[in-house]
C-alpha cells in the first residue's frame, strides 16, 4: 500500500530533492526519490508539473537542462546562486513581530518549525531579548477536506461530500474540483457541481465528514480560465450578526472582535458580525456558561443542541 503523503509534504520533498542533487535530476529519478508521486505516468506528469509551477510561483528558480548529445535527456535542478538568501539583519522590533507571527500556530509540528525559524532569525539581529507583544493570535490550519480535494485535483477525479450551506439543510454534493484556495479568512474549493450542472464554490469548513473520491481518474478537464471572484460572490450570502451576552471579565478574545451594545444584568451584550456563523457558534459554545448566544434564534438553538448532546454523552458515561 502506498504511503499516505499530503500535497504539502510532497512539494517539500521535491524541493529538498532538487536542492540536494549534485547535478540534475531526471523525471524518473524525481519519481523514485519524492514521496507521493503515485498513479500512472499521466497522473505523475500532471502532479509534477503543478508542483513545479507552484515552487516557481513562490520564487524557487527551477532550471531545466537538456543533454548536449540527446535533447530528450531532460533534467531539473535549482539555481542555488539565485536561490541563496541575501545578507539580512533584523531590528529588535522586527524580531518581536516575527516572533508573534511564529506563535500563532496551534499545530504542534508547525509551531516547532516556526520556533526554530525564529531562533535562527535572532542570529541575524543585534543582541536582544525582545519578546513578542502580549497578544495572543490564532491561525487555523486547512480543514480535513483539504488533502482529499488536492488529491482529487491531481487525479482529476470527482468527489462526494456532505455540505451544509447557510440556512439550508445538509445535502450530498458531487463535485469535479478545479481549484482549492484561501480567501476571506477561509478555505474554498470551486468546481463543476455534477448534480446541478453548473460551477459552484464551497467553503471547506462547511463540509461535514469525509470527502470521498468517486469515479475513474482523468474523468474531466479543468477550464483554463476560472472566474473565482464571481463564483465566490454567488456563493456568499452576506455577513451574519450574532448577539451574545458575555460574563464580566470573561472571553477576552471574543471581546476584542465584538461591538458592545448594552448590558443584561451583570453581563455585557455585544454583537459579532461574521461570514462564517457555524464556526462562530462552535467558538461560542466552547466558552460554556460564560457566553450566552441571544440572537438569531436558529443559532441559539444550535448552541443549546450542542450542550444537550454533551449532557447526553456525560449521562451515558
N, C-alpha and C positions, 0 to 999 in steps of 0.2 A: 504494500500500500504506500502511495506517495506521501511524503511528509507534508503536513499542512503548513503552508507558508503564506503570510499575508502579503498584500501588494507592497506595503512599505518595507517589509523585510527583504523582499525580492529586489527592489530597486536599490536598497542599501548594499546588498550583497554584490550587485552588479557594479556599483561604484567602487567597492573595496577591491573587487577582482581587477578592474581596469587600472586602479591606482597602483596595484602591486605587480602588474605584469612588467617584465624587463624589456620586452619589445612591443608586441601587439598580440591581440587575441582574435582568433577566427570565431565565426559564429558557433562552430562545433565545439570549440574549447569553452566558449561562454556558456553554452547549453549544459556542458558537463560540470562546470565549476560553480554555477549560480543555482541556488535552490529556488524551486518554484516554477521552472520552465518545463511544465509537463504538457501532455497532449501531443497531437500530431504536428507535422512540420509547419502547416499553415497557422495553427494556433501559436506556435513558438514565434513565427515571423511577426505576427500581429502584436503579440505581447512585447517582444524585444524592441520593435520599432516604437511602440508607445512609451516604453521605459526610457529608451534612448532620447526621445523627444522631450520627455519630462526632465531628464537630467540637463539637457541643453537649455531648457527654458529657465532653469534656476542658476544658470551660469557655469555649468561644468563643460569645459571645452573638449568634447569628444572628437577625435581626429580619425578619419577613415583613410587607410593606406592600402594601396594596391601593389602587388608584386611587380617587379621590373620585367620578369620574363612572362608570367602568366597574369593577365589582367583580372581573371576571375579569382585570383588569390587575394581575398579581401580580409583585412584585419582592422581591429579597433584598439585605440589607446587614448589616454588622457594627456593633453599637453600640460605636463607638470609645471613648466615655466610660467605659463599663463594662469594656471590654477593656484599657484603659490600665493599665500596671503601676504599683502603688503605690510610693511612695518607699521605698527599701530601702538597708540598709548591711550589710556583711559583716565579721565579725571575721577576724583572721589565721588562726585555727583553721578557721573555716568555709571560707575561701578554699582552705586546704590540702586539706580533704576534697573539695571540689568539683573541685579540680584533679586529684585522684586519680581521681575518677569520670570526668572527661573523658579520662583516659589509657587507659581500658580498651578503647577501640575499636580493633580490628585493621584495619578497613576504612579506607583512606586518605582517602576522601571525608568520612566521618563524623568521623574523627579531626581533620581540618582544621576542620570546622564546630565541633566541641566546643572546639578550641583557641581559635577566635575568640570563642566564648562566654565562656571563662574570661578572656580578655584584657579584654573589655568588663566582666565582673563585677568585676575588680580595680579598675576606676574607681569602684565604689560602696563600696570599703573604704578603710581607712587606708593610708598609705604603708607598704608592706611588701614584702618579697621572700620571703614564706612559700612554701615549696615543699611538694609532696605528700609524705606519708610514704614511706620507702624500701621500698615494697611494690609488687609487680607483679601486676596483675589482668588478667584476660582476659574479654571479652564476645563471645560467638558471635552472629553475625548469623543471621537465619532461614535455613533451608535453601533450596536452589534451588526446591523444590516450592512454596514459599510464594506466589510471584506467580501461578503457574499455577492454584493452588487458589482464590486470591482472584478471579481472572478467571472461573473456573468458577462461583463463587458469584454473581457479578454477572450472569452469563448464565443461571443455573440449568441448567447443562449437567453431565452426568455426566462422570467422569474414569476413566481406567485407569492403573494403575501397578504396578510390581513391588515386593513388600513382603516383608521378612524379619523375622518375629517371633522372639522369644527361643525357642531350642531347637526351631525349626520351619524347614523348608526355604523357599526363596523361592517365592512364588506370585504369579500375576497377580490383581489385585483391581479390581473395578469399583465405584465409589462415587458416590452423589449427595451432595455435601458440604453440610453445614448450618452449621458453624462452624469457624473457624481461630483458635486462641488459644494463649497461653503458660501453662504450668502445670508445677510440679515441675522447674524449670530446663530445660524443653524445649518445643518447639512441637508441637501436636497438631491433627489435623483429625477431626471427628466427622461422621457422616452415615449414610445408608442404604446398607448393603452389598447390592448388587443380587443377587449370586450366592447369598448366604446369607439374603436376605430379612429382615434384621434390622439394628437400629442397631449401629454399631461405632465404635471410636476407633482412630486410627493415629498413631504418632509419626513426625514428618516425617523425622527422622534415619535411620529405618529404610526409607524409600522409596529404592529404587535406580533410577537412570536417570531419564528424563524423565516428567513427568505429562502425559498426552495427553487433550485434550478429545474426547469422543465423543458422538454424538447431536445432536439439534437443541436450540437454546436454548429456555428455558421449559418444559423437559421434566418438571419436578417443582416441588412447593411445599415450603417449609421449615416444619416444625411451629413453632407459636408457643412451645411450652414444650419445652425440651430439657434433660434431667437430665444435665448434663455430668459431674458428680461420680460418678454411678452408672456411666456408660459408662467413665470412667477407672478406676474400681475394678475393673470387669470386665476391662479391658484390662491392668491391671498384674499381673505375675506375681511381684511382690515383689523385694526387693533381692538382688543377687548379690555374693558376696565373692570377690575375686580376690587371690591371694597372689603376691608378687613378691620378687625379690632385687635390691637396689639397691647399686651400686658406691659406695665411700666418697666422700663429698662430691660426689655427682652427683644429678641430677634433683631439685633443691631444691623446685620447685613440686609435684612428686608427693609428696615427703616431708611437706609441710605438711598433706596430706589423709590420710596413712597412719597406721595403728596398728602399731607395731613389736612383733613377737612373738618375735624371736630373731636368730640370725646363722647364716650359711652361709659358712664360710671368712672372708674379709675383708668379705663383703657383709652388709648389714642385710636381714633378712627382715621384710616388712611386709604388712599386709592392707589392701585398699581395698574399701569397700562402695559399690555403685553400682546405680542403676536403669537405667543405660544402658551395659551391658557392651561392646557393639560399639564405641561411641565411645571407651571406656577402652582397649580393645585397640588401636585406632588410635594413641592417645596413647602407650601403652607401646612400640609398635613404632617410633615416631618417636625414641625415646631410643637405639635401636640396642643395642649390647652393654652399655650402662650399666645397663639394666634387663632382667632375665630373668623372664618370666612362668612361675611354677611350677605353679599350680593355679587353676581346674579344667583338666583335660586338653584339653577341646574348645576353650577359648580360647587355650591354649598352642599348639595346632595351627594356630589362625588366625594367630598371630604368625609361626610358622615358615613358613606358606604365603606370607605377605607378603614375607618375606625371600627365599624361593625364587623368587617371581615377580620381585623386584627383581634378583636374581642372573641370572635368565634374560634380562631386558632388557639388563643390562650385557654379558652374554656375546654377545648378538645384535648389540649395537652395535659 
